[in-house]
């Protein structure tokens, strides 16, 4: 018997769900609940507070949308009155609206905190305290996250009732990612990174692919090169685009059967795009949480499958062991030893002075990304061969870029010393005999 058939059906909740909601769920193609939905829905539909932790792609969104819709239908007696019934916002923007006279939140009966593990990381702690303090005390609160974080405990205590139902679908699990995900890593010398990506895009031309970069500037540079000079079907999305362009890009990617989307971590959360075949982490994530959210864009839902590959420089090999400690297990994918000669395409691209600036900006963004990485002995700026890094962006010589461009000037001596100590005290590679 397949895993899906052992899951309870949505119609088993017919006593708690309206006919309209059940029909809508059926029309969307959902018949069986995922594990987190089966745990959350019976409790949430009773109006109780819920804290749920489950892997990305496991169905958390529907687990809180269904109770929200049911709550609205009950309070409105089958007739929609004028006004807004659901507000989706970041804490900062929501608090901005709450401070205006036109925004009436006195009748809010349900608060959902999604991506709770990121709320404190993005500096929304104070905004959220203000929001919680202003909302009606008699309400339902639901908190959802893909990963556990100690900082959310204070949030749970301040925002939720004492009888909150805690549901952790990750407990006693041997893997931090979903079963249908096949993931691996590839080692590539720094100067051949562009060639590696070119070959991968050629190999996956018939698939839907997401490629993650560490900066907007790098997305812009690589998109320009591959779309304009390599004639490869590529889309891009990053934080410097306006909302209309972002929406158009996501719509195009959603509807496409085979195309590559170049993106930053802007696209690592909140997107449910069907049939993404490959997740390519061209630049490594900052930590395990970002890794999990990136690969969570594929293999979404019951029985779904997907592939993910992480590209590392030889000096970054220890990151694999770090991921393994977090229950993320990867195979080693063999790197190609023969690449296409990109020099004619690069020469054509660099004949445009503007493209040279794109390359320099992209390299600067790549260097700046090293500052946010926690594992300084793995992602250490002092071990980076800047000449090789320049060649990886098609530059024939190292541009005049400050190696400590991402460091605040006041703290550069201290950070430089810390980086050198990290190199000296770096642990030896655990699996050196395998390579």
C-alpha positions as CSV (number, residue, x, y, z in Angstrom):
1,X,0.0,0.0,0.0
2,X,1.4,3.4,-1.0
3,X,2.3,6.0,1.7
4,X,-0.4,8.4,0.3
5,X,-3.2,5.8,0.7
6,X,-2.4,5.4,4.4
7,X,-2.9,9.1,5.0
8,X,-6.3,10.2,6.3
9,X,-8.6,11.9,3.7
10,X,-9.8,15.4,3.9
11,X,-13.4,14.2,3.9
12,X,-12.7,12.6,7.3
13,X,-13.0,16.2,8.6
14,X,-16.5,16.6,7.2
15,X,-17.8,17.3,10.6
16,X,-15.4,20.2,11.0
17,X,-15.2,21.6,7.5
18,X,-17.9,23.2,5.4
19,X,-19.0,21.7,2.2
20,X,-17.7,24.7,0.3
21,X,-14.2,24.2,1.7
22,X,-14.2,20.5,1.1
23,X,-15.3,21.1,-2.5
24,X,-12.5,23.6,-3.0
25,X,-9.9,21.2,-1.6
26,X,-11.1,18.5,-3.9
27,X,-11.0,20.8,-6.9
28,X,-7.4,21.7,-6.2
29,X,-6.6,18.0,-6.5
30,X,-6.0,17.2,-2.8
31,X,-7.5,14.0,-1.5
32,X,-5.2,12.7,1.3
33,X,-3.7,14.9,4.0
34,X,0.0,15.1,4.5
35,X,1.4,14.1,7.9
36,X,1.5,17.7,9.3
37,X,-2.0,18.5,8.0
38,X,-3.4,15.4,9.6
39,X,-1.8,16.5,12.9
40,X,-2.7,20.2,12.8
41,X,-6.1,20.4,11.2
42,X,-8.3,18.6,13.8
43,X,-6.8,20.8,16.6
44,X,-6.7,24.1,14.6
45,X,-10.3,23.7,13.4
46,X,-11.3,23.5,17.0
47,X,-9.9,27.0,17.5
48,X,-6.9,26.0,19.6
49,X,-3.5,27.6,19.4
50,X,-1.0,25.5,17.5
51,X,2.8,25.4,17.1
52,X,4.0,23.2,14.3
53,X,7.4,22.4,13.0
54,X,7.7,20.4,9.8
55,X,10.0,20.1,6.8
56,X,9.7,22.5,3.9
57,X,7.3,21.1,1.3
58,X,5.4,19.0,3.8
59,X,2.1,20.9,3.4
60,X,2.2,23.5,6.3
61,X,0.6,26.3,4.2
62,X,-2.6,24.4,3.7
63,X,-2.6,23.4,7.3
64,X,-3.1,27.0,8.4
65,X,-5.1,28.3,5.4
66,X,-7.9,25.8,5.8
67,X,-8.6,26.9,9.5
68,X,-8.3,30.5,8.5
69,X,-10.9,30.2,5.7
70,X,-13.2,28.2,8.0
71,X,-12.9,30.9,10.7
72,X,-14.0,33.6,8.2
73,X,-16.9,31.6,6.9
74,X,-18.2,31.0,10.4
75,X,-17.9,34.6,11.5
76,X,-19.6,36.0,8.4
77,X,-22.7,33.5,8.2
78,X,-22.2,32.7,4.4
79,X,-22.2,36.4,3.4
80,X,-19.1,38.4,2.7
81,X,-19.4,42.0,3.9
82,X,-17.3,44.8,2.6
83,X,-13.7,45.1,3.8
84,X,-10.6,42.9,4.0
85,X,-10.8,39.6,5.7
86,X,-7.2,38.2,5.3
87,X,-4.1,40.3,5.5
88,X,-0.7,38.9,4.5
89,X,2.2,41.0,5.5
90,X,5.7,41.1,7.0
91,X,5.7,42.2,10.7
92,X,7.2,45.6,9.9
93,X,4.7,46.6,7.2
94,X,1.8,45.2,9.3
95,X,2.8,47.3,12.3
96,X,3.1,50.4,10.0
97,X,-0.6,49.9,9.0
98,X,-1.7,49.3,12.6
99,X,-0.4,52.8,13.6
100,X,-2.8,54.4,11.1
101,X,-6.4,55.4,12.0
102,X,-7.8,53.8,8.8
103,X,-6.6,50.2,9.7
104,X,-9.1,48.6,12.1
105,X,-7.8,45.4,13.7
106,X,-10.1,45.3,16.7
107,X,-12.0,42.3,15.3
108,X,-9.0,40.1,14.4
109,X,-9.8,36.5,15.6
110,X,-6.8,34.6,14.1
111,X,-3.1,35.4,13.9
112,X,-0.8,33.1,11.8
113,X,3.0,33.4,12.2
114,X,4.6,31.6,9.3
115,X,8.4,31.2,8.8
116,X,8.7,31.8,12.5
117,X,12.4,30.8,12.5
118,X,13.2,33.9,10.5
119,X,11.2,36.5,12.4
120,X,14.0,37.2,14.8
121,X,16.8,36.8,12.3
122,X,15.3,39.6,10.2
123,X,15.0,41.9,13.2
124,X,11.2,41.9,13.5
125,X,11.2,41.1,17.2
126,X,10.2,44.5,18.5
127,X,7.5,45.0,15.7
128,X,6.0,41.6,16.6
129,X,5.8,42.5,20.3
130,X,3.9,45.6,19.4
131,X,1.6,43.7,17.1
132,X,0.8,41.0,19.7
133,X,0.2,43.6,22.4
134,X,-2.3,45.5,20.3
135,X,-4.4,42.5,18.9
136,X,-7.5,41.3,20.8
137,X,-6.5,38.8,23.5
138,X,-9.3,36.5,22.6
139,X,-8.0,35.0,19.3
140,X,-6.5,31.9,17.8
141,X,-2.7,32.0,17.2
142,X,-0.9,29.5,14.9
143,X,2.9,29.4,14.5
144,X,4.6,27.4,11.7
145,X,8.2,26.8,11.0
146,X,10.4,24.5,8.9
147,X,13.2,24.4,11.5
148,X,13.4,24.7,15.3
149,X,14.9,27.8,16.9
150,X,15.4,28.7,20.5
151,X,14.3,32.3,19.9
152,X,10.8,31.2,19.0
153,X,10.2,30.0,22.6
154,X,9.8,33.5,23.9
155,X,7.5,34.3,21.0
156,X,5.3,31.3,21.9
157,X,5.1,32.3,25.5
158,X,4.1,35.9,24.8
159,X,1.7,35.2,21.9
160,X,-0.1,32.0,22.7
161,X,-2.4,30.4,25.2
162,X,-1.1,28.1,28.0
163,X,-2.8,25.1,26.4
164,X,-1.0,25.5,23.1
165,X,-0.7,22.3,21.1
166,X,2.9,21.7,20.0
167,X,3.4,19.5,16.9
168,X,6.9,18.6,15.8
169,X,7.0,16.4,12.7
170,X,10.8,16.5,12.7
171,X,11.2,14.6,16.0
172,X,13.0,11.3,15.9
173,X,13.6,11.8,12.2
174,X,16.8,10.6,10.5
175,X,16.7,13.2,7.8
176,X,16.2,16.9,7.8
177,X,14.8,16.9,4.2
178,X,12.0,15.1,2.6
179,X,12.4,11.5,1.4
180,X,11.8,12.2,-2.3
181,X,14.8,14.5,-2.6
182,X,18.0,13.2,-4.1
183,X,20.8,15.5,-3.1
184,X,24.5,15.7,-3.7
185,X,27.5,18.0,-3.9
186,X,30.2,18.7,-6.5
187,X,33.7,20.0,-6.0
188,X,35.0,22.5,-8.6
189,X,38.1,24.6,-8.8
190,X,37.3,28.3,-8.3
191,X,38.2,29.5,-11.8
192,X,36.0,26.9,-13.5
193,X,32.8,27.7,-11.7
194,X,31.3,29.5,-14.7
195,X,32.2,26.6,-17.0
196,X,30.6,24.2,-14.5
197,X,27.4,26.1,-14.5
198,X,27.3,26.3,-18.3
199,X,27.7,22.6,-18.6
200,X,25.0,21.9,-16.0
201,X,22.5,24.2,-17.7
202,X,23.2,22.3,-21.0
203,X,22.6,19.0,-19.2
204,X,19.4,20.1,-17.6
205,X,18.0,22.0,-20.6
206,X,14.8,19.8,-20.6
207,X,14.1,20.5,-17.0
208,X,12.8,23.2,-14.7
209,X,15.7,24.4,-12.6
210,X,16.3,27.0,-9.8
211,X,19.9,28.3,-9.4
212,X,20.7,30.1,-6.2
213,X,23.4,32.9,-6.0
214,X,24.7,34.8,-3.0
215,X,24.0,38.3,-4.3
216,X,21.7,40.3,-6.6
217,X,24.8,41.4,-8.6
218,X,25.8,37.9,-9.3
219,X,22.3,37.0,-10.5
220,X,22.3,40.0,-12.8
221,X,25.8,39.1,-14.3
222,X,25.1,35.4,-14.8
223,X,21.6,36.1,-16.3
224,X,23.1,38.6,-18.8
225,X,25.8,36.2,-19.8
226,X,23.8,33.0,-20.2
227,X,20.7,34.5,-21.7
228,X,22.3,37.0,-24.1
229,X,25.6,35.4,-25.1
230,X,24.9,31.7,-24.6
231,X,21.3,31.7,-25.8
232,X,20.1,29.6,-22.9
233,X,16.5,29.9,-21.6
234,X,17.1,31.8,-18.3
235,X,14.9,33.9,-16.1
236,X,16.0,35.9,-13.0
237,X,14.5,37.3,-9.8
238,X,16.3,39.3,-7.1
239,X,15.7,42.0,-4.6
240,X,16.5,44.9,-6.9
241,X,13.6,44.2,-9.2
242,X,10.2,45.9,-8.7
243,X,7.2,43.9,-7.6
244,X,5.6,43.9,-11.0
245,X,8.7,42.4,-12.6
246,X,9.1,39.8,-9.8
247,X,5.5,38.7,-10.2
248,X,5.8,38.4,-14.0
249,X,9.0,36.3,-13.6
250,X,7.4,34.0,-11.1
251,X,4.3,33.6,-13.3
252,X,6.5,32.7,-16.3
253,X,8.5,30.2,-14.3
254,X,5.4,28.7,-12.9
255,X,3.9,28.1,-16.3
256,X,7.1,27.0,-18.1
257,X,8.0,23.3,-18.6
258,X,11.7,23.8,-19.0
259,X,13.7,26.9,-18.0
260,X,16.3,28.0,-15.4
261,X,15.5,30.6,-12.8
262,X,18.5,32.5,-11.4
263,X,17.7,33.8,-8.0
264,X,18.8,34.9,-4.5
265,X,17.4,33.6,-1.3
266,X,14.5,35.8,-2.0
267,X,13.0,32.8,-3.8
268,X,14.0,30.2,-1.1
269,X,10.8,30.7,0.9
270,X,7.1,31.1,0.3
271,X,7.0,29.9,-3.3
272,X,5.1,26.7,-4.2
273,X,6.0,26.2,-7.8
274,X,5.0,22.8,-9.3
275,X,7.4,20.4,-10.9
276,X,10.8,22.0,-10.1
277,X,13.2,19.3,-11.1
278,X,16.6,20.6,-9.9
279,X,17.8,22.9,-7.2
280,X,21.3,24.2,-7.9
281,X,23.2,26.0,-5.1
282,X,25.8,27.7,-7.2
283,X,26.8,29.7,-4.1
284,X,26.6,27.8,-0.8
285,X,23.9,28.9,1.7
286,X,24.8,30.8,4.9
287,X,23.7,28.0,7.1
288,X,21.7,24.7,7.3
289,X,18.4,26.5,7.6
290,X,18.9,28.3,4.3
291,X,20.0,25.0,2.7
292,X,16.8,23.3,3.8
293,X,14.6,26.2,2.5
294,X,16.4,26.3,-0.8
295,X,16.1,22.5,-1.5
296,X,12.5,22.7,-0.2
297,X,11.5,24.3,-3.5
298,X,11.5,20.8,-5.1
299,X,10.1,17.4,-4.0
300,X,7.0,19.2,-2.6
301,X,4.0,17.1,-1.5
302,X,3.2,13.4,-1.0
303,X,5.3,11.2,-3.3
304,X,7.0,14.1,-5.1
305,X,10.6,13.7,-6.2
306,X,13.4,16.2,-7.0
307,X,17.1,16.7,-7.3
308,X,19.6,19.1,-5.6
309,X,23.3,19.8,-6.1
310,X,25.5,22.0,-4.0
311,X,28.7,23.4,-5.6
312,X,31.7,23.8,-3.4
313,X,35.3,25.0,-3.9
314,X,37.9,22.4,-2.7
315,X,38.5,24.6,0.4
316,X,34.8,24.4,1.3
317,X,34.6,20.6,1.5
318,X,34.1,20.6,5.3
319,X,30.7,22.1,4.8
320,X,29.4,18.7,3.8
321,X,30.3,17.4,7.3
322,X,28.5,20.4,8.8
323,X,25.4,19.5,6.9
324,X,25.7,15.9,7.8
325,X,25.7,16.8,11.5
326,X,22.3,18.5,10.9
327,X,20.9,15.2,9.3
328,X,21.4,16.4,5.8
329,X,23.1,13.6,3.8
330,X,24.5,14.1,0.3
331,X,26.1,11.9,-2.3
332,X,29.3,13.2,-4.0
333,X,28.6,14.0,-7.6
334,X,31.6,13.6,-9.9
335,X,32.6,16.9,-11.4
336,X,33.2,17.1,-15.2
337,X,36.8,17.3,-16.3
338,X,36.1,18.7,-19.7
339,X,34.3,21.9,-20.3
340,X,33.1,23.9,-23.3
341,X,35.4,26.8,-24.4
342,X,33.6,29.9,-23.2
343,X,36.3,32.3,-24.2
344,X,34.7,33.4,-27.6
345,X,31.4,34.1,-25.8
346,X,33.2,35.9,-23.0
347,X,35.1,38.0,-25.5
348,X,31.9,39.0,-27.2
349,X,30.3,39.9,-23.8
350,X,33.3,41.9,-22.6
351,X,33.3,44.0,-25.8
352,X,30.5,45.8,-24.0
353,X,32.0,48.1,-21.3
354,X,28.8,47.7,-19.3
355,X,29.3,44.0,-19.1
356,X,32.7,44.5,-17.6
357,X,31.1,46.5,-14.8
358,X,28.6,43.8,-14.2
359,X,31.4,41.3,-13.8
360,X,33.3,43.5,-11.3
361,X,30.1,44.2,-9.3
362,X,29.3,40.4,-9.3
363,X,32.7,39.6,-8.0
364,X,32.3,42.2,-5.3
365,X,29.0,40.7,-4.3
366,X,30.6,37.3,-4.2
367,X,33.3,38.5,-1.8
368,X,30.8,40.4,0.4
369,X,28.8,37.2,0.9
370,X,31.7,35.6,2.9
371,X,31.0,38.0,5.8
372,X,27.6,36.5,6.6
373,X,28.7,32.9,6.7
374,X,29.1,31.5,10.2
375,X,31.7,28.8,9.5
376,X,34.7,31.0,9.0
377,X,37.2,28.1,8.8
378,X,35.2,26.8,5.8
379,X,34.2,30.0,4.1
380,X,37.3,32.0,4.8
381,X,38.0,35.0,2.7
382,X,41.7,34.7,3.3
383,X,41.8,31.3,1.6
384,X,40.2,32.6,-1.5
385,X,42.4,33.0,-4.6
386,X,41.3,36.3,-5.9
387,X,42.9,35.8,-9.3
388,X,41.0,32.5,-9.7
389,X,37.8,34.2,-8.5
390,X,38.2,36.9,-11.0
391,X,38.6,34.4,-13.8
392,X,35.4,32.7,-12.6
393,X,33.6,35.9,-13.6
394,X,35.3,36.0,-16.9
395,X,37.7,38.7,-15.8
396,X,41.3,38.4,-17.2
397,X,42.8,40.1,-14.2
398,X,41.8,40.8,-10.6
399,X,39.9,44.1,-10.4
400,X,40.6,46.7,-7.8
401,X,38.2,45.3,-5.2
402,X,38.9,45.5,-1.4
403,X,39.2,42.0,-0.1
404,X,37.5,43.1,3.1
405,X,34.7,45.0,1.2
406,X,32.1,43.5,3.5
407,X,33.7,44.5,6.7
408,X,33.0,47.6,8.6
409,X,36.2,49.6,8.6
410,X,36.1,50.0,12.4
411,X,36.2,46.2,12.9
412,X,38.4,45.1,10.0
413,X,41.6,44.5,12.1
414,X,39.6,42.4,14.6
415,X,37.8,40.4,11.8
416,X,41.0,39.9,9.8
417,X,42.6,38.5,13.0
418,X,39.6,36.2,13.6
419,X,39.8,35.0,10.0
420,X,43.5,34.1,10.3
421,X,42.8,32.3,13.6
422,X,40.0,30.3,12.0
423,X,42.4,29.1,9.3
424,X,45.0,28.0,11.9
425,X,42.4,26.2,14.1
426,X,40.4,24.7,11.3
427,X,39.6,20.9,11.9
428,X,41.0,18.4,9.5
429,X,38.7,17.0,6.9
430,X,36.9,13.9,8.3
431,X,36.7,12.1,5.0
432,X,40.0,13.0,3.3
433,X,40.7,9.3,2.5
434,X,37.6,9.2,0.3
435,X,38.6,12.1,-2.0
